[in-house]
Amino acid sequence: MLILRLLFMFSALAIVLAGGLYIFTRKHYYLRLAWQIVRFTVFALLIFGALFLLERYVLIGWRILV
């Protein structure tokens, strides 16, 4: 869970910084960067969620069957 908290904290900070840089410079590169960070964060959340479900239901269920 600590890894998820750090991921979200750094992602939010990077998105805010990219948005601020876009406001000051008007370069669309920073909007694309913010969008890539959002996509990466959602992808990482899905991976961690799948691993959590795998651990919670599949591996515990396997231990009960064995």
Steps between C-alpha positions, in 0.01 A plus 500: 500500500792731560602460137150601385499805723839610370390438142189714542686774687772528235249470218283778640805720551621435145156571352471826692850604394433411136174696511674799655775488240237489226328805644827694511652389170193404287695204359277203424783266593411544866137405442613184322736428787219540754278269294777238481544517877125451548502198266801348674342550842173336393693212342706451817181512709345228285811283533511542878127435522532181297787383719299581811202300373729216401650490847170546678281249321699267280800421719299479821243282322779282370635457852157386620473241223847355560 
